[in-house]
């Protein structure tokens, strides 16, 4: 399970899915990615589309997370009842907020409403004890994206049930009036959050534009990396392919056309 792999500190690579269609989940499942994040924060996902994407992921044994607009109990309950592997919650700034998010993934006092007839509950076939155990396996990833979140990173990472802290470098830069997510201030903030994560055995997570950036971030201590999205992959592929196709052609010694250097 994804939660166990995170706890074991495996280096894991996933991607964002921004197009709400289950077929793309099936395609991604064939690539060997460790997880996919449905971007319901910035993508046009309806509940029905999230449901079909989760169904496709479960059929393909692909761990699937849902990035919510906000981590309200109702939002969390819906996607976990559908059978999502976990959630990603943006704009988490303190430990109280992180603790409330974790509670909303669990059954019991101030937690999820109990319903055994969902996909996560095996449509009524699983006993309550099994459902409680399933709830404990929900992955909780909180995004730290502002100065307050960085300041409170120690307490956030120490919150029981938080599996990873995702440093939103672009939003962190914007919150400080910076255009560059690689600015020195953002580099220092990222390193500070990573250090707090390490102290509490919580996985540091970042977003990168391409696979070529993964090695350096794993070297820096990241354990989960979200690489681009299907949008970025399509844009990169056709940009490169079109660039190659537009190069002048010349005849080689065999009489066939070959690309120039």
Secondary structure in CASP SS format (residue, H / E / C, confidence):
PFRMAT SS
TARGET T0000
AUTHOR 0000-0000-0000
METHOD secondary structure of the structure
MODEL  1
X C 1.00
X H 1.00
X H 1.00
X H 1.00
X H 1.00
X H 1.00
X H 1.00
X C 1.00
X C 1.00
X C 1.00
X C 1.00
X E 1.00
X E 1.00
X E 1.00
X E 1.00
X E 1.00
X E 1.00
X C 1.00
X C 1.00
X C 1.00
X C 1.00
X H 1.00
X H 1.00
X H 1.00
X H 1.00
X H 1.00
X H 1.00
X H 1.00
X H 1.00
X C 1.00
X C 1.00
X C 1.00
X C 1.00
X C 1.00
X E 1.00
X E 1.00
X E 1.00
X E 1.00
X E 1.00
X C 1.00
X C 1.00
X C 1.00
X C 1.00
X C 1.00
X C 1.00
X C 1.00
X H 1.00
X H 1.00
X H 1.00
X H 1.00
X H 1.00
X H 1.00
X H 1.00
X H 1.00
X H 1.00
X H 1.00
X H 1.00
X H 1.00
X H 1.00
X C 1.00
X C 1.00
X C 1.00
X C 1.00
X E 1.00
X E 1.00
X E 1.00
X E 1.00
X E 1.00
X C 1.00
X C 1.00
X C 1.00
X C 1.00
X H 1.00
X H 1.00
X H 1.00
X H 1.00
X H 1.00
X H 1.00
X H 1.00
X H 1.00
X H 1.00
X H 1.00
X C 1.00
X C 1.00
X C 1.00
X E 1.00
X E 1.00
X E 1.00
X E 1.00
X C 1.00
X C 1.00
X C 1.00
X C 1.00
X C 1.00
X H 1.00
X H 1.00
X H 1.00
X H 1.00
X H 1.00
X H 1.00
X H 1.00
X H 1.00
X H 1.00
X H 1.00
X C 1.00
X C 1.00
X E 1.00
X C 1.00
X C 1.00
X C 1.00
X C 1.00
X E 1.00
X C 1.00
X C 1.00
X C 1.00
X C 1.00
X C 1.00
X C 1.00
X C 1.00
X C 1.00
X C 1.00
X H 1.00
X H 1.00
X H 1.00
X C 1.00
X C 1.00
X C 1.00
X H 1.00
X H 1.00
X H 1.00
X H 1.00
X H 1.00
X H 1.00
X H 1.00
X H 1.00
X H 1.00
X C 1.00
X C 1.00
X E 1.00
X E 1.00
X E 1.00
X E 1.00
X E 1.00
X E 1.00
X C 1.00
X C 1.00
X H 1.00
X H 1.00
X H 1.00
X H 1.00
X H 1.00
X C 1.00
X H 1.00
X H 1.00
X H 1.00
X H 1.00
X H 1.00
X C 1.00
X C 1.00
X C 1.00
X C 1.00
X C 1.00
X C 1.00
X E 1.00
X E 1.00
X E 1.00
X E 1.00
X C 1.00
X H 1.00
X H 1.00
X H 1.00
X H 1.00
X H 1.00
X H 1.00
X H 1.00
X C 1.00
X C 1.00
X C 1.00
X C 1.00
X C 1.00
X C 1.00
X C 1.00
X C 1.00
X H 1.00
X H 1.00
X H 1.00
X H 1.00
X H 1.00
X H 1.00
X H 1.00
X H 1.00
X H 1.00
X H 1.00
X H 1.00
X H 1.00
X H 1.00
X H 1.00
X H 1.00
X H 1.00
X C 1.00
X C 1.00
X C 1.00
X E 1.00
X E 1.00
X E 1.00
X E 1.00
X E 1.00
X E 1.00
X C 1.00
X C 1.00
X H 1.00
X H 1.00
X H 1.00
X H 1.00
X H 1.00
X H 1.00
X H 1.00
X H 1.00
X H 1.00
X H 1.00
X C 1.00
X C 1.00
X C 1.00
X E 1.00
X E 1.00
X E 1.00
X E 1.00
X E 1.00
X E 1.00
X H 1.00
X H 1.00
X H 1.00
X H 1.00
X H 1.00
X H 1.00
X H 1.00
X H 1.00
X H 1.00
X H 1.00
X H 1.00
X H 1.00
X H 1.00
X H 1.00
X H 1.00
X H 1.00
X C 1.00
X C 1.00
X C 1.00
X E 1.00
X E 1.00
X E 1.00
X C 1.00
X C 1.00
X C 1.00
X C 1.00
X C 1.00
X E 1.00
X E 1.00
X E 1.00
X C 1.00
X C 1.00
END
